[in-house]
Amino acid sequence: MRDTIDMAREAGLFTHKEVQAELKAFEALVRADERSGCAEQYLRIMRNAVVDAVEIEREACAKV
């Protein structure tokens, strides 16, 4: 999405001041969504790592 916004800006499609202000607000939402998506993915990875570590620990304890 940001690439599309950058290409449109470079093509000169956003020259009016009000449109530029709206575009900046939209870009902030895009960035927020990307960060949110990254955070969700990171939490899934970490959650799975914890589940795997607990399972490995349980298996090790069962052998003792």
C-alpha distances in whole Angstrom, upper triangle without the diagonal:
4,5,5,6,9,10,11,12,14,16,17,16,16,19,21,21,20,17,16,17,15,12,13,14,10,9,12,11,7,9,12,11,10,13,15,14,15,18,19,19,21,23,24,24,27,28,29,31,33,34,35,37,39,40,41,43,44,45,47,49,50,52,54
4,5,5,6,9,10,10,12,14,15,15,14,17,19,19,19,16,14,15,14,11,11,13,10,7,10,11,7,8,12,11,10,13,15,15,15,18,20,20,21,24,25,25,27,29,30,31,34,35,36,37,39,41,42,43,45,46,48,50,51,52,54
4,5,5,6,9,10,10,12,14,14,14,18,20,21,21,18,16,18,17,13,14,16,13,11,14,14,11,12,15,15,13,16,18,17,18,21,22,22,23,26,27,27,29,31,32,33,35,37,37,39,41,42,43,45,47,48,49,51,52,54,56
4,5,5,6,9,10,11,13,11,12,16,18,19,19,15,15,17,15,12,13,15,12,11,14,14,11,13,17,16,15,18,20,19,20,23,24,24,26,28,29,29,32,33,34,35,38,39,39,41,43,44,45,47,49,50,51,53,55,56,58
4,6,5,6,9,10,11,10,9,13,15,16,16,12,11,13,12,8,10,12,10,8,12,12,10,12,15,15,14,17,19,19,20,23,24,24,26,29,29,30,32,34,35,36,38,40,41,42,44,45,46,48,50,51,53,54,56,57,59
4,5,5,6,9,10,10,10,13,16,16,17,14,12,14,14,10,11,14,12,10,13,15,12,13,17,17,16,18,21,21,21,24,26,25,27,30,31,31,33,35,36,37,39,41,41,43,45,46,47,49,51,52,53,55,57,58,60
4,5,5,6,9,9,10,13,16,18,19,15,14,17,16,13,14,17,15,13,17,18,15,16,20,20,19,21,24,23,24,27,28,28,29,32,33,33,35,37,38,39,41,43,43,45,47,48,49,51,53,54,55,57,59,60,62
4,5,5,6,6,7,10,13,15,16,12,11,15,14,11,13,16,14,13,16,17,15,17,20,20,20,23,25,24,25,28,29,29,31,34,34,35,37,39,40,41,43,45,45,47,49,50,51,53,55,56,57,59,61,62,64
4,5,5,6,6,8,11,12,14,11,9,12,13,9,11,14,13,12,15,17,15,17,20,21,20,22,25,25,26,28,30,30,31,34,35,36,38,40,41,42,44,45,46,48,50,51,52,54,56,57,58,60,61,63,65
4,5,8,9,10,14,15,17,14,12,16,16,13,14,18,17,15,18,20,18,19,23,23,22,24,27,27,27,30,32,32,33,36,37,37,39,41,42,43,45,47,47,49,51,52,53,55,57,58,59,61,62,64,66
4,6,8,10,13,16,17,14,13,17,17,14,16,19,18,17,21,22,20,21,25,25,24,27,29,29,29,32,34,34,35,38,39,39,41,43,44,45,47,49,49,51,53,54,55,57,59,60,61,63,65,66,68
4,6,6,10,12,14,12,11,15,15,13,15,18,17,17,20,22,20,22,25,25,25,28,30,30,31,33,35,35,37,39,40,41,43,45,46,47,49,50,51,53,55,56,57,59,61,62,63,65,66,68,70
4,6,9,12,13,9,10,13,13,11,14,16,15,15,19,20,19,21,24,24,24,27,28,28,30,32,34,34,36,38,39,40,42,44,45,46,48,49,50,52,54,55,56,58,60,61,62,64,66,67,69
4,6,8,9,6,6,10,10,8,11,13,13,13,16,18,17,19,22,22,23,25,27,27,29,31,32,33,35,37,38,39,41,42,44,45,47,48,49,51,53,54,55,57,59,60,61,63,65,66,68
4,6,9,7,7,10,12,11,13,15,16,16,19,20,20,22,24,25,26,28,30,31,32,34,35,36,38,40,41,42,44,46,47,48,50,52,53,54,56,57,59,60,62,63,64,66,68,70,71
4,6,5,6,9,10,10,12,15,15,16,19,20,21,22,24,26,27,28,30,31,33,34,36,37,39,40,42,43,45,46,48,49,51,52,54,55,57,58,60,61,63,64,65,67,69,70,72
4,5,5,6,9,10,11,13,14,15,17,19,20,21,23,25,26,27,29,30,31,33,35,36,37,39,41,42,43,45,47,48,49,51,53,54,55,57,58,60,61,63,64,66,67,69,71
4,5,5,6,9,10,11,12,14,16,17,18,20,21,23,25,26,27,29,30,32,33,35,36,38,39,41,42,43,45,47,48,50,51,53,54,56,57,58,60,62,63,64,66,68,70
4,5,5,6,9,10,10,12,14,15,16,18,20,21,22,24,25,27,28,30,31,33,34,36,37,39,40,42,43,45,46,48,49,51,52,54,55,57,58,60,61,63,64,66,68
4,5,5,6,9,10,10,12,14,15,16,18,20,21,22,24,25,27,28,30,31,33,34,36,37,39,40,42,43,45,46,48,49,51,52,54,55,57,58,60,61,63,65,66
4,5,5,6,9,10,11,13,14,15,17,19,20,21,23,25,26,27,29,31,32,33,35,36,38,39,41,42,43,45,47,48,49,51,53,54,56,57,58,60,62,64,65
4,5,5,6,9,10,11,12,14,15,17,19,20,21,23,24,26,27,29,30,32,33,35,36,37,39,41,42,43,45,47,48,50,51,52,54,56,57,58,60,62,63
4,5,5,6,9,10,10,12,14,15,16,18,20,21,22,24,25,27,28,30,31,33,34,36,37,39,40,42,43,45,46,48,49,51,52,54,55,57,58,60,62
4,5,5,6,9,10,10,12,14,15,16,18,20,21,22,24,26,27,28,30,32,33,34,36,37,39,40,42,43,45,47,48,49,51,52,54,55,57,59,60
4,5,5,7,9,10,11,13,15,15,17,19,20,21,23,25,26,27,29,30,32,33,35,36,37,39,41,42,43,45,47,48,49,51,52,54,55,57,59
4,5,5,6,9,10,11,12,14,15,17,18,20,21,23,24,26,27,29,30,31,33,35,36,37,39,41,42,44,45,47,48,50,51,52,54,56,58
4,5,5,6,9,10,11,12,14,15,16,18,20,21,22,24,26,27,28,30,32,33,34,36,37,39,40,42,43,45,46,48,49,51,52,54,56
4,5,5,6,9,10,11,12,14,15,16,18,20,21,22,24,26,27,28,30,31,33,34,36,37,39,40,42,43,45,46,48,49,51,53,54
4,5,5,6,9,10,10,12,14,15,16,18,20,21,22,24,25,27,29,30,31,33,34,36,37,39,40,42,43,45,46,48,49,51,53
4,5,5,6,9,10,11,12,14,15,17,18,20,21,23,24,26,27,29,30,32,33,35,36,38,39,41,42,44,45,47,48,50,52
4,5,5,6,8,10,11,12,14,15,16,18,20,21,22,24,26,27,28,30,32,33,34,36,37,39,40,42,43,45,46,48,50
4,5,5,6,9,10,10,12,14,15,16,18,20,21,22,24,26,27,28,30,31,33,34,36,37,39,40,42,43,45,47,48
4,5,5,6,9,10,10,12,14,15,16,18,20,21,23,24,26,27,29,30,31,33,35,36,37,39,41,42,43,45,47
4,5,5,6,9,10,11,12,14,15,17,18,20,21,23,24,26,27,29,30,32,33,35,36,38,39,41,42,44,46
4,5,5,6,9,10,10,12,14,15,16,18,20,21,22,24,26,27,28,30,31,33,34,36,37,39,40,42,44
4,5,5,6,9,10,11,12,14,15,16,18,20,21,22,24,26,27,29,30,31,33,35,36,37,39,41,42
4,5,5,6,9,10,11,12,14,15,17,18,20,21,23,24,26,27,29,30,32,33,35,36,38,40,41
4,5,5,6,9,10,11,12,14,15,16,18,20,21,22,24,26,27,29,30,32,33,35,36,38,40
4,5,5,6,9,10,10,12,14,15,16,18,20,21,22,24,26,27,28,30,31,33,34,36,38
4,5,5,6,9,10,10,12,14,15,16,18,20,21,23,24,26,27,29,30,32,33,35,37
4,5,5,6,9,10,11,12,14,15,17,18,20,21,23,24,26,27,29,30,32,34,35
4,5,5,6,8,10,11,12,14,15,16,18,20,21,22,24,26,27,29,30,32,33
4,5,5,6,8,10,10,12,14,15,16,18,20,21,22,24,26,27,28,30,32
4,6,5,6,9,10,11,12,14,15,17,18,20,21,23,24,26,27,29,31
4,6,5,6,9,10,11,12,14,15,16,18,20,21,23,24,26,27,29
4,5,5,6,9,10,10,12,14,15,16,18,20,21,22,24,26,27
4,5,5,6,9,10,11,12,14,15,17,19,20,21,23,25,26
4,5,5,6,9,10,11,12,14,15,17,18,20,21,23,25
4,5,5,6,9,10,11,12,14,15,16,18,20,21,23
4,5,5,6,9,10,10,12,14,15,16,18,20,21
4,5,5,6,9,10,11,12,14,15,16,19,21
4,5,5,6,9,10,11,12,14,15,17,19
4,5,5,6,9,10,11,12,14,16,17
4,5,5,6,9,10,10,12,14,16
4,5,5,6,9,10,11,13,15
4,5,5,6,9,10,11,13
4,5,5,6,9,10,11
4,5,5,6,9,10
4,5,5,7,9
4,5,5,7
4,5,5
4,6
4
